[in-house]
């Protein structure tokens, strides 16, 4: 067992990690406005002066697991109006496509215990174009692309610093920090490096008066004084540097015009002292926030290295064997990933996968949100809520989050999203199965899950409905863990199954409007996928029957059935639960076909596709014949059962045979699972062979869904001939839109009307592999449609997987598709091997779109590059 794997057995090695958010401003949990305008209440421009209630932010920030004490890097190029203490970006109202980070940085490496971490930040030498970015994005329409930092021309002459930030641990609570500043320009340039430590402010709200302190020690050392923080010393290798101190307290005089308090040194004190030479730091050299000021001139094309240490120990030489410790941790990280990547022979694939894992690990974050306290305010912190108007999350007062959680993206989405997290956990299971399992369990805890069984969606609206993929992820993680560790974690599977029973019941009771096994849900995570907002309240009893909502529930039922069957191998009591979910799955399949006399079903035989159906108040129905991934999701409701598994479950098998004999109206609606396929396997699927072939005919058509980079979210046929649908006098027009959204629906960040999304594509690949597992070479389809070439479904799955991976890989000309043709990003030696894992990708050319660091679910590419695991 390699050393990093050994460390994973010791939970103390995760005491410190990259748990500081990249953006705390603009979040719901920091919004104490009466009108619920989170973006306005705490924005980027006041962040340097405003103390947060629930968390902290910083560049390459680390903290302990309770975020009592934080460390991050800040920089100043002597031209900017403020020190670069946090990443800059646009709020949702400012961006022409919603919120958007305007920085360039890359996560390069990380280990599961964070024993070694590395990232690079590209900081301009010239004045950062804050105002230009805000003004130009405000001018641009939603038909235009976003105006990025690179577009300002600030990198044209290589006038920037590459700042490499590395951490390694000598021990669980002893952290070494190395900052390498590289001047890429042909001129000498100044930079101020400010390694900064501070306490999260948990003393001003009225619950706790204890306040830790940082104070000046000997030269090159700051003392850390806190009863619950094991780190006691903060060292700089350069001892002849200035130490500065202030407090993590809001500067009310600057923000609100109140009088300046005597002996007050506010959160922005170090910023104002460095950039404006103001007397805003504590002359007594103590406080709750501190930094070293390192002022250097970096010669053209040269580098300087700065070293620091956070340690429990009082040392005469804190930097003895510093490089040796770093080299050891780097070698151990290489050994850890070498074992994981032993079946990958292409160096570029290894690089992509390792950076995907790095992004997952860097996106772990301390997440604190007590909704009850947030709604009601604290003893010393009022919450001026206007409960007669809109206030978020009022029905979630029980929710109390205070954990390290995998984020979709610590800048654009610095809050967990339940269905995102389910996808994160699959690649996480390859490198740290315990963390993956604990994350999945966490979302089912009673202080997370609503008493009615609903799982929280995301903080902007905890009651929104995400696709129910938790059970799928739990079983996938369970099998990967079993394959890796050689034994099944049945306790994990039992725990999560019991809680998911509550969630499944919530879906049945709340999202099956008429009790007929046809499910809605509205949003379902797919933002603008419909012709109109699927969360919209309709009139006169009208409602939307959703093909995707119903299919997700069929998939959920099969996932729960499969988990119960697994547990039944060890505990017979679960056999009855397997029967229950098997039959529920059949009822959903029947409902998808039979929606009542005179009503259109979700399946359209003429088109060979599934559609949403609008049920009208007069009892009639209208099929919304808009071809999108909504009609592909029924493929996900597929399970393959080995015959030997049925032999171990006599009660389940007996019930199956009874249903076959006595309910032919059910069994005829789904694939012929009573017939054994290749290798004595049984198929359970909503799609019979004929329907599956018809759906694949659409999906694999390059004129519709099939792109060179994966499966589009919407058919390309609407590029020239849009889909038009009128509801309540409102004409809704849907075009194929392969990149950024052209509407403000759900904020305008995300777009499901044409781009390529990794989570859906990942499930498509997996579903095709399952179908092949049953059919083998007895089912081949034309691929691409119209080509005349037939392939089996495993070959199709591998081809789609290859298209997805090609988004990140160098092509024959050396370009990476996600870079969108940017010459510098593709060919410059200081950019070309760095990968950003975007939220989604252009449906025609693979350009990265949306959140630029959403390594969360896009990190599923790491699993596509890892075929040997379960």
VENLINNOR-V12469 format. One record per backbone hydrogen bond with DSSP energy under -1.0 kcal/mol. NH is the residue of the N-H (numbers start at 0). CO is the residue of the C=O. E is the energy in kcal/mol with one decimal. If there is no record, write none. Layout:
BEGIN
nh->{NH;NH}
co->{CO;CO}
e->{E;E}
END
This chain:
BEGIN
nh->{5;6;7;8;9;12;13;14;16;18;20;21;22;25;29;30;37;40;41;48;49;57;61;62;63;64;66;69;70;71;72;73;74;75;83;84;89;94;97;99;101;105;107;108;110;113;116;117;118;119;120;121;122;124;129;132;133;134;135;136;137;138;139;143;151;152;155;157;159;160;161;162;163;164;165;166;167;168;169;170;173;174;175;176;177;178;179;180;181;182;183;188;190;191;192;193;195;196;197;198;199;201;212;213;214;215;216;220;221;222;223;224;231;232;233;234;235;236;240;243;245;246;248;250;251;254;255;256;263;266;268;271;272;273;274;275;277;279;281;284;286;287;288;289;290;291;292;293;295;297;300;301;303;305;307;308;309;310;319;321;324;325;326;327;328;329;330;331;332;333;334;335;336;337;338;339;340;343;349;350;351;352;353;354;355;356;357;358;359;360;361;362;363;364;365;366;368;370;373;374;375;376;377;379;380;384;388;395;398;399;400;402;404;406;408;412;414;417;420;421;422;423;424;427;428;429;431;435;436;437;438;439;440;441;442;443;444;447;448;449;452;456;460;463;468;472;473;474;475;476;477;478;479;480;481;482;483;484;485;489;492;493;494;495;496;497;498;499;500;502;503;504;505;506;507;508;509;510;514;519;525;528;535;541;542;544;549;550;551;552;553;554;555;556;557;558;559;560;561;562;563;564;565;566;567;569;570;573;574;577;578;579;580;581;582;583;584;585;586;587;588;589;590;591;593;598;601;603;607;608;610;612;613;614;615;618;621;623;624;625;628;630;631;632;634;635;636;637;638;640;642;644;645;646;648;652;653;654;655;656;657;658;659;660;661;662;665;666;667;668;670;672;674;676;677;679;681;683;685;691;692;693;694;695;696;697;698;699;700;703;704;705;706;709;711;712;714;715;717;718;720;722;724;726;729;731;733;735;736;746;747;755;760;761;762;763;764;765;766;767;768;769;770;771;772;773;774;775;777;778;780;782;784;786;790;795;796;797;798;799;800;801;802;803;804;805;806;807;808;810;813;817;818;819;821;825;826;827;830;831;833;838;839;840;841;842;845;847;848;854;855;857;858;859;860;861;863;864;865}
co->{1;2;3;5;6;9;10;11;62;16;55;409;409;41;26;27;35;36;37;45;45;20;70;16;68;14;63;197;61;195;58;193;83;191;74;82;99;90;94;89;87;119;117;117;115;110;166;108;164;105;162;103;160;158;127;128;129;130;131;132;133;134;135;140;148;149;152;154;157;122;181;120;179;118;177;116;175;114;173;173;170;309;167;307;165;305;163;303;161;301;159;297;295;75;293;73;71;289;69;287;67;199;224;286;222;284;220;217;233;214;231;212;310;310;221;308;219;306;238;290;288;264;246;48;249;250;251;252;260;248;265;267;268;269;270;271;271;277;244;281;213;245;245;196;243;194;241;192;190;188;184;298;180;178;176;234;174;232;316;318;320;321;322;323;324;325;326;327;328;329;330;331;332;333;334;335;336;340;345;346;347;348;349;350;351;352;353;354;355;356;357;358;360;404;18;402;400;398;369;370;371;372;380;204;377;382;385;392;395;446;368;366;364;362;412;408;412;456;416;417;418;419;420;423;424;426;427;431;432;433;434;435;436;437;438;440;441;444;444;453;449;461;457;460;466;468;469;470;471;472;473;474;475;476;477;478;479;480;481;487;488;489;490;491;492;493;494;495;496;498;499;500;501;502;503;504;505;506;511;510;522;525;532;538;614;612;545;546;547;548;549;550;551;552;553;554;555;556;557;558;559;560;561;562;563;566;566;570;571;573;574;575;576;577;578;579;580;581;582;583;584;585;586;587;589;595;591;608;603;603;601;544;621;542;619;615;613;611;622;623;712;627;628;628;631;632;633;635;683;681;679;641;641;642;645;648;649;650;651;652;653;654;655;656;657;658;662;662;663;665;684;670;671;680;773;676;640;638;636;687;688;689;690;691;692;693;694;695;697;700;697;700;709;706;704;754;626;703;714;715;716;733;731;729;726;724;722;717;752;743;744;840;756;757;758;759;760;761;762;763;764;765;766;767;768;769;770;771;774;775;790;788;699;783;780;791;792;793;794;795;796;797;798;799;800;801;803;804;804;814;810;806;815;816;818;821;822;823;827;827;830;850;848;755;846;737;841;817;839;852;407;853;854;856;857;858;859;860;862}
e->{-1.8;-2.3;-1.5;-1.6;-2.3;-1.8;-1.8;-2.0;-1.9;-2.3;-1.5;-1.3;-1.0;-1.5;-1.1;-2.0;-1.4;-2.1;-1.3;-1.8;-1.2;-1.8;-2.9;-2.0;-1.0;-1.0;-1.4;-3.2;-2.4;-2.1;-2.2;-1.2;-1.3;-1.7;-3.9;-1.7;-2.8;-1.8;-1.5;-1.7;-2.7;-2.4;-1.8;-2.1;-1.2;-1.7;-2.3;-2.5;-1.9;-2.3;-2.4;-2.5;-2.1;-2.3;-2.1;-2.2;-2.1;-2.7;-2.7;-2.0;-1.7;-1.6;-1.9;-1.4;-1.1;-1.6;-1.5;-1.8;-1.9;-3.1;-2.5;-2.8;-2.8;-2.7;-2.7;-2.3;-2.2;-1.8;-2.6;-1.2;-1.4;-3.1;-3.6;-2.8;-2.6;-3.1;-2.6;-2.9;-2.8;-2.9;-2.2;-2.3;-2.8;-2.7;-2.9;-3.0;-2.8;-2.8;-1.9;-2.1;-1.2;-1.0;-2.5;-2.7;-2.0;-2.2;-2.2;-1.9;-2.7;-3.0;-3.0;-3.1;-2.1;-2.5;-2.3;-3.2;-2.4;-2.5;-1.0;-2.6;-2.3;-2.3;-2.3;-2.5;-1.6;-2.3;-3.5;-1.0;-1.3;-2.9;-2.3;-2.7;-2.1;-2.4;-2.7;-1.8;-1.5;-1.9;-2.7;-1.8;-1.9;-1.4;-1.8;-3.0;-2.1;-1.4;-2.3;-2.1;-2.7;-3.1;-1.2;-2.0;-2.1;-2.9;-2.6;-1.9;-2.8;-2.5;-1.2;-1.5;-2.2;-2.1;-2.9;-2.2;-2.3;-2.5;-2.4;-2.2;-2.3;-2.5;-2.3;-2.3;-2.4;-2.2;-1.6;-1.4;-2.5;-2.0;-2.1;-2.2;-2.3;-2.7;-2.6;-2.0;-1.9;-2.4;-2.2;-2.5;-2.1;-2.3;-2.8;-1.5;-1.3;-2.1;-2.8;-3.2;-2.7;-2.1;-2.6;-2.8;-2.0;-2.3;-2.8;-2.5;-1.5;-2.8;-1.8;-1.8;-1.8;-2.0;-2.4;-1.8;-2.8;-2.3;-1.3;-1.3;-1.3;-1.9;-2.8;-1.5;-1.2;-2.2;-2.0;-2.0;-1.9;-1.0;-3.4;-2.0;-2.7;-2.5;-2.3;-1.9;-2.3;-2.3;-1.4;-1.7;-1.7;-1.9;-2.9;-3.1;-2.7;-1.8;-1.5;-1.9;-2.0;-2.4;-2.7;-2.2;-2.2;-3.0;-2.4;-2.3;-2.3;-2.8;-2.3;-2.4;-2.4;-2.9;-1.8;-1.3;-1.7;-2.8;-2.6;-2.4;-2.0;-2.3;-1.5;-2.3;-1.5;-1.5;-3.0;-2.0;-2.0;-2.1;-2.2;-2.7;-2.7;-2.3;-1.5;-2.4;-1.8;-1.9;-1.8;-2.3;-1.8;-3.5;-2.4;-1.9;-3.2;-1.6;-1.9;-2.6;-2.7;-2.6;-2.0;-2.8;-2.7;-2.3;-2.7;-2.3;-2.5;-2.4;-2.1;-2.5;-2.2;-1.8;-2.8;-1.9;-2.3;-2.0;-2.0;-2.3;-2.2;-2.0;-2.4;-2.0;-2.1;-1.6;-2.1;-2.1;-2.2;-2.3;-2.2;-2.1;-2.7;-2.0;-1.4;-2.9;-2.0;-1.5;-2.8;-2.7;-3.1;-3.0;-3.0;-1.6;-2.3;-2.6;-1.4;-3.0;-2.3;-2.0;-1.3;-1.7;-2.0;-2.2;-1.1;-2.0;-2.4;-2.6;-2.5;-1.1;-1.1;-1.9;-1.7;-2.6;-2.4;-2.2;-2.4;-2.3;-1.9;-2.5;-2.5;-1.8;-2.9;-2.6;-1.7;-1.8;-2.0;-1.5;-2.3;-2.8;-1.6;-3.6;-1.8;-1.5;-2.7;-2.5;-1.2;-3.1;-2.1;-1.7;-2.7;-2.6;-1.9;-1.3;-2.7;-2.7;-1.6;-1.9;-1.0;-1.7;-3.1;-1.2;-3.1;-1.8;-2.2;-1.3;-1.1;-2.0;-1.1;-2.4;-2.7;-2.3;-2.0;-3.1;-3.0;-1.0;-3.6;-2.3;-1.4;-3.2;-2.0;-3.1;-1.8;-2.1;-2.7;-2.3;-2.5;-2.5;-2.0;-1.8;-2.6;-2.3;-1.8;-1.1;-3.0;-2.8;-1.9;-1.0;-2.6;-3.1;-2.4;-2.4;-2.5;-1.8;-2.4;-2.6;-1.9;-2.5;-2.6;-2.2;-2.0;-2.3;-2.4;-1.8;-1.3;-1.7;-1.2;-2.3;-2.0;-2.2;-1.6;-2.3;-1.3;-2.0;-2.4;-1.9;-2.2;-3.1;-2.4;-1.6;-1.9;-2.1;-3.0;-2.0;-1.8;-2.1;-2.9;-2.3;-1.4;-1.1;-1.1;-1.5;-1.7;-2.1;-1.7;-1.7;-1.4}
END
